[in-house]
């Protein structure tokens, strides 16, 4: 089965990438895996404070993917797999791709204005040829109708 891996955060371009991946999966009989990233915890001198900060970050990430999964299920009927991981974004995405051999494409959204985003910049750079799957960059400026038409 064709699985599209989408990295989601609170940005509009992540929503664009998720919509595109859902439409492609629906049209090709594939699946969607949502990856939510929790940034690495900054060292805090008091362990209890750091544990609370990490727990809050996990709760935000889980709420984000739960919302995204609900929207995806309602709009396309696809029930995505959900993965939440903590760490530096590029390293986590790379490790996830290495571990999951069913990923047919990494789907990322590029910002509509300015810098395309850290993940897009990295995965379209010098290491692109080392990826285990194709990468799809979805322009953040596309509206829902254009995404539906192109997917």
Secondary structure, 3 states (H helix, E strand, C coil): CCEEEEEECCCHHHHHHHHHHHHHHHHHCCEEEEEEEECCCCCCCCHHHHHHHHHHHHHHHHHHHHHHHHHHHHHHCCCCEEEEEECCHHHHHHHHHHHCCCEEEEEEEECCCCCCCHHHHHHCCCCHHHCCCEEEEEECCCCHHHHHHHC
